[in-house]
Amino acid sequence: MGFLAVCVAAVASYAFGSVWYMVLAKPWMAAAEVKLGDNGRPLNASNPAPYIAAFVCTLIVAGMMRHIFELSGITSPGAGLIGGLGIGLFLATPWIITNYSFAGRPRVLMLIDGGYATIGCGIIGVVLTLF
């Protein structure tokens, strides 16, 4: 069941990310300085590599979170939510902010990407504990 839980949790977080970044596409593209084509879409929009890499990374995060939850005895959805939000807010987001700060990236980019990391980990945490 562990592998299935990790896969479902990764799909759930990835799906949330799709919605998150669709809603925040314009401010995210502006803050990330994504190069756009004449049609207003990113130049690499047809390249599947970033989407594949993002899903693989989401699987890795979900797998590690399952391991952490197992070691910590986190089994209820409420504890999974709190654990996931904590991992996103206090582990993932500070790394994002550190990297973006040194790169001189805009604060809005930190908020958008850190928000996804936080909420996405919260979703993973809930889904993992439902199995």
VEXDREN-2710 file (C-alpha; in Angstrom, 1 decimal):
% VEXDREN-2710
k/r/px/py/pz
1/MET/0.0/0.0/0.0
2/GLY/2.9/2.4/0.6
3/PHE/3.8/2.7/-3.1
4/LEU/0.2/3.3/-4.1
5/ALA/-0.2/5.9/-1.3
6/VAL/2.9/7.7/-2.5
7/CYS/1.7/7.6/-6.2
8/VAL/-1.8/8.9/-5.3
9/ALA/-0.4/11.6/-3.0
10/ALA/2.0/12.7/-5.8
11/VAL/-0.8/12.9/-8.4
12/ALA/-3.0/14.9/-6.0
13/SER/-0.3/17.4/-5.2
14/TYR/0.7/17.6/-8.9
15/ALA/-2.9/18.2/-9.9
16/PHE/-3.2/21.0/-7.3
17/GLY/0.0/22.5/-8.7
18/SER/-1.6/22.5/-12.2
19/VAL/-4.5/24.5/-10.9
20/TRP/-2.3/26.7/-8.7
21/TYR/0.0/27.7/-11.6
22/MET/-2.9/28.1/-14.1
23/VAL/-4.6/30.6/-11.7
24/LEU/-1.3/32.4/-11.0
25/ALA/0.2/32.0/-14.5
26/LYS/0.5/35.7/-15.4
27/PRO/2.1/36.9/-12.2
28/TRP/4.3/33.8/-12.0
29/MET/5.6/34.1/-15.6
30/ALA/6.3/37.8/-15.1
31/ALA/8.1/37.2/-11.8
32/ALA/10.0/34.2/-13.2
33/GLU/10.8/36.2/-16.4
34/VAL/9.6/33.4/-18.6
35/LYS/10.3/34.1/-22.2
36/LEU/7.0/34.2/-24.2
37/GLY/6.3/33.6/-27.8
38/ASP/4.2/35.7/-30.1
39/ASN/1.1/33.8/-28.9
40/GLY/1.8/34.8/-25.3
41/ARG/2.7/31.3/-24.2
42/PRO/6.0/30.2/-22.8
43/LEU/8.5/29.3/-25.5
44/ASN/9.1/25.9/-23.9
45/ALA/5.3/25.2/-23.4
46/SER/5.5/22.1/-25.8
47/ASN/8.6/20.6/-24.1
48/PRO/7.4/17.8/-21.8
49/ALA/10.7/17.7/-19.8
50/PRO/9.8/20.2/-17.1
51/TYR/6.4/18.5/-16.5
52/ILE/8.0/15.1/-16.2
53/ALA/10.8/16.4/-13.9
54/ALA/8.1/18.1/-11.7
55/PHE/6.2/14.9/-11.4
56/VAL/9.2/12.8/-10.6
57/CYS/10.2/15.4/-8.0
58/THR/6.7/15.3/-6.5
59/LEU/7.0/11.5/-6.3
60/ILE/10.3/11.9/-4.5
61/VAL/8.8/14.4/-2.0
62/ALA/5.8/12.1/-1.4
63/GLY/8.0/9.1/-0.9
64/MET/10.2/10.9/1.7
65/MET/7.2/12.3/3.4
66/ARG/5.8/8.8/3.8
67/HIS/9.1/7.7/5.3
68/ILE/9.0/10.6/7.7
69/PHE/5.4/10.0/8.7
70/GLU/6.1/6.3/9.3
71/LEU/9.0/7.1/11.5
72/SER/7.0/9.8/13.4
73/GLY/3.9/7.7/13.8
74/ILE/1.7/10.2/11.8
75/THR/-1.4/8.3/10.9
76/SER/-4.4/10.6/11.0
77/PRO/-5.4/13.0/8.2
78/GLY/-5.3/16.0/10.6
79/ALA/-1.8/15.1/11.7
80/GLY/-0.9/14.5/8.1
81/LEU/-2.1/17.9/7.1
82/ILE/-0.2/19.6/9.9
83/GLY/3.0/17.6/9.2
84/GLY/2.7/18.3/5.5
85/LEU/2.1/22.0/5.9
86/GLY/5.0/22.1/8.4
87/ILE/7.4/20.4/5.9
88/GLY/6.3/22.7/3.1
89/LEU/6.4/25.9/5.2
90/PHE/9.4/25.2/7.4
91/LEU/11.6/23.0/5.2
92/ALA/10.8/23.5/1.5
93/THR/9.8/27.2/1.4
94/PRO/12.9/28.5/3.3
95/TRP/15.2/26.8/0.7
96/ILE/13.2/28.4/-2.1
97/ILE/13.4/31.8/-0.4
98/THR/17.2/31.4/0.2
99/ASN/17.9/30.5/-3.4
100/TYR/15.6/33.2/-4.8
101/SER/17.1/35.8/-2.4
102/PHE/20.6/35.2/-3.6
103/ALA/19.4/35.2/-7.2
104/GLY/17.6/38.5/-6.7
105/ARG/14.3/37.0/-7.7
106/PRO/11.0/39.0/-6.9
107/ARG/9.2/38.4/-3.6
108/VAL/6.0/37.5/-5.5
109/LEU/7.9/34.5/-7.0
110/MET/8.9/33.4/-3.5
111/LEU/5.3/33.6/-2.4
112/ILE/3.8/31.8/-5.4
113/ASP/6.4/28.9/-5.3
114/GLY/6.6/28.8/-1.6
115/GLY/2.8/28.7/-1.4
116/TYR/2.7/25.8/-3.8
117/ALA/5.4/23.9/-1.8
118/THR/3.5/24.5/1.4
119/ILE/0.0/23.6/0.2
120/GLY/1.3/20.8/-2.0
121/CYS/3.0/19.1/0.9
122/GLY/-0.1/19.6/3.0
123/ILE/-2.1/17.7/0.3
124/ILE/0.5/15.0/0.2
125/GLY/0.3/14.7/4.0
126/VAL/-3.5/14.2/4.0
127/VAL/-3.5/11.7/1.1
128/LEU/-0.7/9.6/2.7
129/THR/-2.7/9.3/5.9
130/LEU/-5.9/8.3/4.1
131/PHE/-4.2/5.0/3.1
END
